Amino acid sequence: MRIITLLNKCEKLKSFVYKKDYLQGADLIIEIRARKNSKPICSSCKKPGPTYDHGSVPRKFEFVPLWGMRVFLSYKMRRVNCKRCGVKTEEVPWAKGKNTVTKTYSRFLSHWAKKMSWNEVAETFKTSWHSVYVSVREMVEYGLENRRLDAIVSIGVDEIKFGSGHKYLTLLYQIDKGVKRLLCIEKERTASSLESALEALGDENLKTIKYVCSDMWRPYLKVIREKLPKALNVLDRFHVKKKLNEAVDAVRKAEVKQMKKDGFEPVLDKTKYCFLKNEKNLTKKQKLKLDDVLRLDLKTVKAYLLKNSFEIFWGYKSPRWAKWYMKKWCERANKSSLKPMKGFVKTLTRHEELLMNWFKAKKVYSSGVVEGLNRRVNLVTRKSYGFKNYEILKLALFHTMGSLPEPEMTHRYY
């Protein structure tokens, strides 16, 4: 079976025919010509018109490789004598504008760009990094134009570090059951960043949002109150436990420093993760070390025991009783005279209402999902050795995590 026969089967072109195929060095060339009496399409108004002239040199368009060989479609472009737009180069069905990568090959490259770094895709399929970039950009642009943003019930808001220094990105996710995707990316982690991200969803789509999962970053909390007044803003256990662990570790560090200064035996050396990890995740060595330390009358031990007793808080189902237990626990923590633990109590008191929302939401919505999505963000950047350009990183993240719709293909080449 001839290659042209296969192309007619998989990639039939209206008003054009595959004329012949031949090898040019290590490349396979497929010549295309327009059908007799067919009229070229104006690239500006998309209307047919009479032929003005033909190009003298054929233009080559990259196509899907075959058996390790590069494949090019070769065609002498016509110019249209358009009544509306004047003399214009024709539009061809296999490529977009001046792009020399065919639409089919563009989808092929963008598919592999989800699985490998862009450099690896370019090297594997013997094309340029720019061709991969253009392919991903076209797929993302199409996806963003055609995605649906209605019926979003729950969203997650978080920030990630970007590049060197104090640079951050604000990320907005949809975290509904069965739909976990990236919705928006904005520079910085300011109130205006989150405002821009929410505005991109549209006022009508914001009305359907009932739950928002976020951390305790004040600018975010302020915007959520203003833009989504009817939504339940949920602070879940992930961020609270993180703050509590930081308080326990601060007590440990201060005590280690004081013991060293007073000349006592360094019993707390290498115990950081003994106090921070869940008991079931401790190694045998860490368990033995922790058992030895718990026999001692230390401030760190008091902080650790307070931390463990706070776990009971998450077991309540009723917001009323959870609130009662938290109040009792805060009283105990304040009596401990441990400054970091008192600081944690202030954080709890300040965000008490938002903490209760976790129970009101029946513990269904959690920022743990958001943290999982953030890990995927890190994988995307690490796979490509870190995108230093914001616009390119934005494309890569939407392409990989946006669950964007793609144009239909007459045939899958992967």
N, C-alpha and C positions, 0 to 999 in steps of 0.2 A: 504494500500500500504506500502510495506517494505521500510526502510531507504535506503537499498542497491539499490532498484529499482529506488528511487529518485536520488541517486548519479549517477547511470548509465545514467539517463536522463539528468542531469545537468552537470556532471563532469566525462565524460567517459574517461578512461585512455587506451591508445593504449599499447598493449602487457602486460597489467596487468588486474586483476579482483578483485572485492571486494568479499572477502571470507565470512566474517560474521561480525555481530555487536553485541556488548554486553556492559553492564554497568560495570564500575570498580569504585566503590564508587559513587561519583557524576559526574564522567566523562563518556562520550560515546566513546567507542573504535571501530574503523572500521579497521578490518584486511584486508590487501592486500597481494596478492601473484602474482608471475609472471606466465604468461601463459606457458603451456608446450611447449617445443621446442623453446621458445623465447630466444634470445641472449641478454645479458646485454650490455649496451653502456659504452664505456670507458669515464671517466669523463675528460680526458685530450685531446684526439684527436677526440672524439665524434663518433668513429667508433665501430661497434659491434664486439664482440669477444667471445670466449668460456668461460664458467663459471669456475673460479678457485676454489671457495668454497663459503659457505653461512655463514653469521654472526650467532652466537649462541643466541644473545639477540636482539629482535626487536627494531628498532628505531622508536620513536614517533615524528610525525609532527603535529603541531597545525593547526586545520582547523576551518572554520566558526562555531561559537557557535550555538546551537539549543535549543530553549525553555529554555534559561538560563543555559544550561549545556555546559561545555567545550567539544569540539570534537577533537579527535586525530586520525590520520591515522597511523596504526602500520604495519611495514614492516621489514622483515629480509633482510638486504642489502646483495647483492652478490658482489664478487670481480671478476674482469675481467682479464683473462690471455692474455693481449694485446701484439701482436707481436711488436708493435712500442714503447709502453710506459712501458711494464712490467706489473706487477700485480697492478691493480688500483681498487678502489671502484667504483661501477657503478654509472652512472648518472640516476636519476629518473625524470619523466616528471612533477611531482607535486611540486618539491622543487628545489632550486638553490644552488649548492655546498653543504657546510656543514650547511646551514641554516635550522633550525628545524621548521620554519614557512612556510607553504605551499604558493605557488605563489598566489593562490586564496585568502587566508586569508590575505596575505600581501597587496593585492589591496583593500580588504575590510577595513583593518585598516587604510590604507593611505587615503581612501575616508573620513572616519570619522575624521581623523586628520586635515582635512581642516575646519571642523565645530566646533571641540572642542579642548581643550588643550590636549597635548599628555598624561598627567597624567590622565585626565578624560577618555580618550579612553581606556587606560590600565585598569583602575578600572571598567569601564562599561562592558568590554568584558573579564574580568578576565584573563588578560595576563600581561606581564611585560612592563615597559617603554622601555626597550631595544628592545623588539619585535616591538613596534610601531616605534622606531627610525630606525631600520633596514628596516622596510617596507617602510617608507618615503624615506630613502636613495636609495633603489632600484628603486622606482618609479621616483625619480628625476634623477638618473643616466641614466635610460632608456630614460626619456624625453629629457635630454640634448643631448644625442647621436642621437636622432631621430627628433629633432625640425628643422624647416626650418628658415634660417636667411636671405633669399634672398628677394628682393623687399621691403626692409625697406625704407620708404621715409622720415619719421621724427622721431627724437629721443629727449628725454629730459634728462638732466644731473642735478643731485643735490646731496647733501650730507645730512646724518642724523647723529645725535649723537648716539653713541653706548657705553653703559656701563657708568661707572663713570669717571670723569676726562675729559681731552680734547681728547677723542677718537671719531673718525668719520668713516663713511663708504661712499664710492662713489657709487652711484646707477645710472645705465643707463637703461632708459625705451624706449620702442617703443610706440609712441603716435599717430599712424596713425588712421584715421577714421575707426572705427569698430575693431581696434586691439590695445588694451592697455595692455601691459605686461612688466614684468621685463626681461631685457636682460642680465645684468651683475652686479656683486657685487664685490667690491674691498675694501681692508682695507685702512684707512686714506683718506684724501681729498687733495692729492698732484697731481702734474702734472703726475708723474709716475703711479698713481692709474688710472687716466682717460686714459692714454696711454695703459695700460694693458687691460682695459675694451674694448677699441676700437679695439685693436689688436685681441681680442677674437672673434670679429665679422668676421674677415677676410678681406683682402684687396679688394676682388671683391665685397663683400657686402657693404663696405664703399662707393663705387662708386655710389650706388643708392640713398644715403642719400642726400636730398636737403635742409632740415631744421633742425636746432638744437636749442632747447630752453634751456637756461641756466640762472644762476644768474650772478652777477658781480664779482665772485671769479676769480682773475687774473690768477692763475695757470690753471684753466679750459679754460679760454678764449685763453690763449697761445696755449694749446694743440689743441683746436678746429681749430684755424687758421692754424696750421701746418698739422694736420691729415685730416681735411676736408676743404681745401681751397675753394672749389667750392660751399659748402653749405652755406645757409643763416643763420647766427647766430642771433637768435631772443631774445631780452630782452623785456619782455612784462610788462604790467602795474603793475602786482602783486609785483614784486621786487622793481620797482620804487616807487610805492605808499608806500611800507614799509619804504623805505629810507626817503621819504617825511614826513611820520608820525613820524619817529624818530627825524627828525629836528624840527618839531612843538613841540613835547614833550620836547625836550631839551630846547627850548625857554621858555616853561611853567615852567619847573623845576627851571631854572635860575631866572625867575621872582618871583616865589614863595619864593625862598631863599632870594632874595633882599628885597621883601616886608616885610618878617618876620624880617629881619635885621633892616629895617628902621622904624618898628613899625606900619605899615599899617594894615588895616583889611584884614584877609585872604580870600579874595573873590575868589581865585582860588583853594581853598581846594576842593578836591573830584570832580574835573572837567576834569581829565585826559581823560576819555572815551567820554566826551562831545565833545572834540576837535578831537578825533581819529576815532570815529565811523562814518559811513555814516549817514546822517541826517535822512533817512527813518528808520534806525535801532535804533534810540534813544528812550528811554522810555519817558513817559510823564514828569517825574521828571527831567530827563536829559535835555529835551527840554526847560523846564521852567528855569532851571539853566543856560543853554547856552544863552537864550534870555536876561537874566539879565546881564550876563557878556559881551555880545556883545555891550551893550550900553556904556561900559567904554573904555577909551583910554589906551589900554594896548598893550604891545609888542606881547603877546600871541594872541590877537585878530587879529593883523596885520598878524602874521604867519598863523593863521587859514584862513583868507580871501585870502591870497596868495595860500594856499593849495586848497581851493575851486575853485579859478580861473584857477588852473592848470588842472582841470578836462576837460576844454574846449579842451585842447591839444589832448585828446584821441578821440574826436569827428571828427577830420579831417580824410579825406580819402586819400588825396594827401600827399606823403612824403615831397614835396616841401613846401606846406603851413603849414604843421605840424612843419617843421623846422623853418619857419618864426615866427610862434607863440611862439615856445620855446625860440627863441632868444629874442623876446620882453618880455616874462615873466621873463627870466633870468636877463634882465636889471632892471626890477622892483624889483626883489628879492635882487639884489645887492645894490640898492638904499635904501632898507629898513634898512640897517645897522644891520641886525640880523645875528650874526655870524653863527649859525647852518644852516640858510637858504642859506648863501653864500657858506657854505661847500657843501650843496646839489646841488647848481648851478655848482660847480666844478665837482661833480660826473656826472651830466647830460652832461656837456661839454666833459668830458673824454670819455663818452660812446655814444656820439651823433650818430655816424654811426650805432651802433648796435640798438639803439632805433628806428631809421628810418626803420630798417629791419622789424619791427613789422607791419608797414604800407605797405611795399613792399610785405609782405606775406599775404596781404589783411586781416589782423587781424584773420586769421584762426588758426594759431598755437600759443599756449599759455602755459606758465609754470604753469597756474592754474591747468591744467591736472596733471602735475607732483606733485604739492602740494597735490592733491587729492589722488594720488598713495602713497605719503609719509604718509598720514593719515592711509591708509590701512596697511602700514608697522608698524606703531605704534600700530594698533589694534592687529596685529599678535603677537608682542612682549608682549603687555599687557595681552593678553589672556593666554599666557603661563608664566605670572609673570616675563617676561624678560629673554631672552636667553642670558646667560653670556658667552657662548662659541661661538666664531665667526663661526666655521664650522657648528654647529647645527643651528644657526640663518640663515645662508646662505641656508641650506637645507629647513628650514621652509618657507623662503621667496620665493624661487624658486617653492616650492611645492604649495604654496597658490596663488602666483602672476605671475608665469612664463607661464601660459597657455600651459603647457607641454603636449605632446601627451602621452597616456597611452597604455599599451599592450591590445590587444583584449581579451575579456573573453567569454567563452562559455555560461556563465550564470551570471546574476547580482544578487548578494545576498543582495542588499540594495535598 
